[in-house]
Amino acid sequence: MSLIKKTAAELGALIASGETSSLEVTREHLGQISKVDKKVHAFLHVDIEGALSAAKAVDARRAAGEKLGPLAGVPIAVKDVVTTKGVPTTVGSKMLEGWKPPYDATLVERLKAAGTVILGKTNMDEFAMGSSTEYSAYGPTFNPWDLTRIPGGSGGGSSAALAAYEAPLAIGTDTGGSIRQPGAVTGTVGAKPTYGGTSRYGLVAFSSSLDTPGPCARTVLDAALLHEIIGGHDPRDSTSIPVPVPPVVAAARQGMSGDLTGVKLGLVKEFMTAEGAEPGVVVAFNSAVEALTKLGAEIVEVSCPHFQYALPTYYLIAPSECSSNLARFDGVRYGLRTGDDGVRSLEEVMSLTREAGFGPEVKRRIMIGAYALSSGYYDAYYGQAQKVRTLITRDFQAAFEKVDALISPTTPFVAFQLGARMADPSSMYLADLYTIPSNLYGGPAISVPCGLSEGLPVGLQVMAPTLADDRMYRVAAALESTIGTLTPPEL
């Protein structure tokens, strides 16, 4: 089998045994990027020189007898919302075009310390706002399963890079489903850790109470191995939780045995009766539930009565926080500046800069958020949304007193055609219907492939209580052990 089609765990083992080198593995993936990325557009920037240099350095460390981790020498792609020292970080926006950060995000520091090889930065919806990667200022990413369809968003570049065999691992960020939703529609695995379980230091902020970086991979074990590297307390992030990373790798290996005896899984009835789910998605999901039952899991119906308010709650909280976070992009302190001709006022320069730098979806959310936070409306909108968020959190806490984990489809539909929902933002927002609740209550969730509908991937989501990330990895790995991974068509 070609090196590019092996899992990250397999590549790490081959490099460690000396059967291949990090340099050879990196060259193979750079070759695949050169071959297919004109069709997929998963990458915004490929750091050929940096990747080859890092691969040589890892090989030298191993030759010198240094003991390295299981992913040392394995290539990885990083979503462009994560700062990487000396490498362009644009957040998919013209506002930061050409910006090279002077520092690394904490998770990038940890990736480098673990010996992974960063291939480059992946495409995304501008400032992580979108569900299709059609809102990137640099053009859309295309789904390797069908190049006329979306790869999900906002992290479509990371997941598409995995499905196109351009990288065996990737980093994503998840504010309302931006790791899991692209994972589902590209047939890959995407995990959102517990909020605060992975550091946000060095991320360009979208919604500070929701943003969570996490691993993307083609198998559950690979995602767990990556999770273990990037997770853990970071004193530079005030929201980071000062507890050890749960034993996610051990849980994934336990799940790979295919035994879920004694595990109780909850079906949220409000999820299953929500409007919009495609029949093919429901069929694939129900087949996966039967498979989980055969593995020994007990399926229990539970209720989260405030689920119906999750979508509107998210779309008040997230835009409110983004309107605050993006206020810093004013043409004075960062990035783009337009209209500074010595005649125009500061206000005019700010206005022209934001008009030129922000795309339509970012402007839409800033306006919604600014209105929700404005004097006289704060209590009626943002304040009320936070109260409903508490009710949703209590719903899930009550559900987890009855079951070990919850399962649902990851998305209500398979990858849709590019452009099909651009004119209807409300329709686009439905893509995150099932993923948003875990962001609101802060718990971990993972998407794992569970079959096909219309020849396109369907994902199953496993949600767990806060800090019980290991539970979701066990269930997801067990499902993967019986259903297997999905193989996209050759590009």
Secondary structure, 3 states (H helix, E strand, C coil): CCHHHCCHHHHHHHHHHCCCCHHHHHHHHHHHHHHHHHHHCCEEEECHHHHHHHHHHHHHHHHCCCCCCCCCCCEEEEECCECECCECCCCCCHHHCCCCCCCCCHHHHHHHHCCCEEEEEECCCHHHCCCCCCCCCCCCCCECCECCECCCCCCHHHHHHHHCCCCCEEEEEECCCCCHHHHHHHCCEEEECCCCCECCCCECCCCCCCCEEEEEECCHHHHHHHHHHHECCCCCCCCCCCCCCCCHHHHHHHHCCCCCCCCEEEEEHHHHCCCCCCHHHHHHHHHHHHHHHHCCCEEEEECCCCHHHHHHHHHHHHHHHHHHHHHHCCCCCCCCCCCCCCCCCHHHHHHHHHHHHCCHHHHHHHHHHHHHHCCCCCHHHHHHHHHHHHHHHHHHHHHHCCCCEEEEECCCCCCCECCCCCCCHHHHHHHHCCCHHHHHHCCCEEEEEEEEECCEEEEEEEECCCCCHHHHHHHHHHHHHHHCCCCCCCC
